[in-house]
Structures are given as C-alpha cells and as structure tokens.
Amino acid sequence: MDIIREPKGIQEFTGACELSGQHVVWREKKKSALTGVYKNPASIEGSDELAYRVANQNFHREDFVMGNLQWGTTYIEPFTVDGECAMTHGHFHIDPACDEYYYGLGGEGFLLFWDGKDDFYAEKVYPGSLHYISGVYGHRLINTGDTVLAVAACSLPATKQDHAVVEAQVFPYRCFKRDGKIVWKEA
C-alpha cells in the first residue's frame, strides 16, 4: 500500500515563485486590455506587451460551490504608463460575504482597498506580507518595484469578480513613480 503521495501543487518561494501542479490554469492580461484603469489609456492602446499573468489551482472549476477554495498567484510585470505604476485591473466581489487572503511572494508594491465610497487605503506588499481582504472591499495590486511582483491568493471561486465597477468608478488614488519615489495623486 502506497500511503505517501506527492503534493497536488507547488508554490515556489524563491526565484520566479512559479505555481505548478494539478489543475493549474494560466491566463494573461496584455497592457491593451487595461485601458480602462490607467489615467492615460492612449499610451497602451493596441499594446501586445504582457502586463500580468495569473495561475490558479482549482479542483472544482466546472462546478463553483460555496466553500470550495482555490489558490492563485499573480505576477505583475514592472513597468509604468506615463509614470503610473503597473497594476492589476482590480475587482469587487459580487458576493461581499466572500473574503480573500493575499500573500507577498516576491517584489514590492501595494494592495489597494476601497469600499466604493469613502474608505480607501493601501497596504505595503513584499515577500512574507499577509493581507486579509474583506469581501466588501474592491482591491487592486500595484507593482512599484523593478522586478516582477508575485502575490499568492486564497479565495472562494464561487465569489465571482466584478470588474465593471472599477471601470465605471475608478479607485480614488493613483500611484506614480517619479525620480525613483512613489507619489500618490487623487484620481
């Protein structure tokens, strides 16, 4: 009887911090797909350059059932758009009762939190940082460094993400890199 098995997935914590294993699905977002999030979208229109990649391990991909978990890792490239730091699209959860955790693996940046009204703040993201995200907050990752920002996440896939809200009503602050320093500006 073989009672010892290999793990179903491996999340590297050094180098590229790659996620690999069973049921891992990769997707990528090009810069041109993010024209709705940057202050100057004309700078990236038609760009086929990679903005970020996401790997997800989900054993119940076809039948989203509340309570099933997924593990994912986001890899944001280091770039700016007219000085505005690289970022993910950002999203709210359709079901605000569904929370999420993020864990910094590599690089440096920020995790933005916004309730869609007046409550907005950012937490520093770096290797080892742990971030609890209440389901009532929209959130977005920003890469402020010179290397890939890698952030792991544990979430409920049944949550479903609402991206339309952050396109219709932008996050209240934008993050820029000017002369090597981070500058926040109201949107």
DABEL-V974247 format. One record per backbone hydrogen bond with DSSP energy under -0.5 kcal/mol. CO is the residue of the C=O (numbers start at 1). NH is the residue of the N-H. If there is no record, write none. Layout:
BEGIN
co={CO & CO}
nh={NH & NH}
END
This chain:
BEGIN
co={1 & 3 & 8 & 10 & 10 & 14 & 18 & 20 & 21 & 23 & 23 & 25 & 27 & 29 & 29 & 30 & 31 & 32 & 34 & 34 & 39 & 40 & 41 & 41 & 44 & 47 & 49 & 51 & 52 & 53 & 54 & 55 & 56 & 56 & 57 & 58 & 65 & 68 & 70 & 71 & 72 & 73 & 74 & 74 & 75 & 75 & 76 & 77 & 79 & 80 & 81 & 83 & 84 & 86 & 91 & 92 & 94 & 95 & 97 & 99 & 100 & 101 & 102 & 103 & 104 & 106 & 107 & 108 & 108 & 109 & 110 & 110 & 111 & 112 & 113 & 114 & 118 & 119 & 121 & 123 & 125 & 126 & 129 & 131 & 132 & 133 & 134 & 135 & 138 & 139 & 140 & 141 & 142 & 142 & 143 & 148 & 149 & 149 & 150 & 150 & 151 & 152 & 153 & 154 & 155 & 155 & 156 & 157 & 159 & 160 & 161 & 162 & 163 & 164 & 164 & 165 & 172 & 174 & 174 & 175 & 176 & 176 & 178 & 181 & 183 & 185}
nh={3 & 5 & 22 & 12 & 20 & 17 & 12 & 10 & 24 & 25 & 58 & 56 & 54 & 51 & 52 & 33 & 34 & 35 & 37 & 38 & 41 & 43 & 44 & 45 & 47 & 32 & 31 & 77 & 29 & 75 & 27 & 73 & 25 & 58 & 71 & 61 & 68 & 157 & 155 & 57 & 153 & 55 & 76 & 151 & 53 & 77 & 149 & 79 & 86 & 82 & 84 & 177 & 81 & 143 & 139 & 162 & 96 & 98 & 99 & 156 & 133 & 154 & 131 & 152 & 128 & 150 & 127 & 144 & 145 & 125 & 112 & 142 & 123 & 140 & 121 & 138 & 120 & 115 & 113 & 111 & 109 & 129 & 104 & 102 & 134 & 100 & 137 & 93 & 114 & 91 & 112 & 88 & 110 & 144 & 86 & 150 & 76 & 151 & 105 & 106 & 74 & 103 & 72 & 101 & 70 & 157 & 159 & 160 & 95 & 94 & 163 & 92 & 167 & 167 & 168 & 169 & 187 & 176 & 185 & 85 & 178 & 183 & 181 & 178 & 176 & 174}
END
